[in-house]
């Protein structure tokens, strides 16, 4: 993942419009906005400012004044899985939404305007994993990465990679490349020769109550310390810290159950 971020140009400031299909933003819809802001603010050092309210109350998380993520309020009567959702850049969200439908996915929200920020839709792939589509105007997306507290990687956990990778390739123009041994069902999605996201087929290892879903990795200075902080703040560890070729990784959930991973880059 570290190599992927570097080769994709995702380290440092990102103030330019993304190529179509590039993950450009992550957003979380929750019931308790105040407690969620407190959790991530304490964990990552985020501060918050109001954002567009088309889908209800919404704030943007800032790190050193730079926008990194969004948190919104779910209506009280909506009992949806609480999950971080990546937004994939689009040159024309209406056309992309139509392509999603034509390729077997669904569009549950939009396309609609988000004030002067841009235009969005929220869809799901044929396996049911939810993702966002973002056509930027004033808001280009996450404006800093590569430092602790910022999104580092987005990875789809699903039953198998072959059919779902074809869907994302047809919609966003990705080239897919297998990673690891033949019995390890993982592909990276590439744009202009650079990896921008991953798909991991885990078969029956998917949680029954979760189904296929996207996972956001956040950069941290020390994975073990971050997991201790998560527990102290009311979150729950899901996998213990472990070393990977891309850094030291752990997976956890926040107090409302949203799953995410933290990664410490290799030194």
TAGI-V308290 format. One record per backbone hydrogen bond with DSSP energy under -0.5 kcal/mol. CO is the residue of the C=O (numbers start at 1). NH is the residue of the N-H. Records with the same first field share a line. If there is no record, write none. Layout:
CO: NH + NH
This chain:
1: 5
2: 6
3: 7
4: 8
5: 10
6: 9
12: 145
19: 22
22: 89
24: 142
25: 87
26: 70
27: 85
28: 30 + 72
30: 74
31: 33
32: 36
33: 37
34: 38
35: 39
36: 40
37: 41
38: 42
39: 43
40: 44 + 46
41: 45
47: 62
49: 60
53: 56
57: 73
58: 51
59: 71
60: 49
61: 68 + 69
62: 47
63: 66
66: 63
67: 143 + 144
69: 61
70: 28
71: 59
72: 30 + 74
75: 78
77: 79
78: 80
81: 83
83: 29
85: 27
86: 132
87: 24 + 25
88: 134
89: 21
92: 96
93: 97
94: 98
95: 99
96: 100
97: 101
98: 102
99: 103
100: 105
101: 104
106: 108 + 124
109: 122
112: 120
114: 117 + 118
116: 138
117: 137 + 139
118: 114
119: 135
120: 111 + 112
121: 133
122: 108 + 109
123: 131
124: 106
125: 128
129: 125
131: 123
132: 88
133: 121
134: 90 + 136
135: 119
138: 140
143: 14
145: 12
147: 150
150: 219
153: 217
154: 198
155: 157 + 215
156: 158 + 200
157: 213
158: 202 + 203
159: 203
160: 164
161: 165
162: 166
163: 167
164: 168
165: 169
166: 170
167: 171
168: 172 + 174
169: 173
175: 190
177: 188
181: 184
183: 185
184: 186
185: 201
186: 179
187: 199
188: 177 + 190
189: 196 + 197
190: 175
191: 194
194: 191
197: 189
198: 156
199: 187 + 201
200: 158 + 202
202: 205
203: 206
207: 210 + 211
213: 157
215: 155
216: 261
217: 152 + 153
218: 263
219: 149
222: 226
223: 227
224: 228
225: 229
226: 230
227: 231
228: 232
229: 233
230: 235
231: 234
236: 253
239: 251
242: 249
244: 247
247: 244 + 249
248: 264
249: 242
250: 262
251: 238 + 239
252: 260
253: 236
254: 257
258: 254
259: 84
260: 252
261: 218
262: 250
263: 220 + 265
264: 248
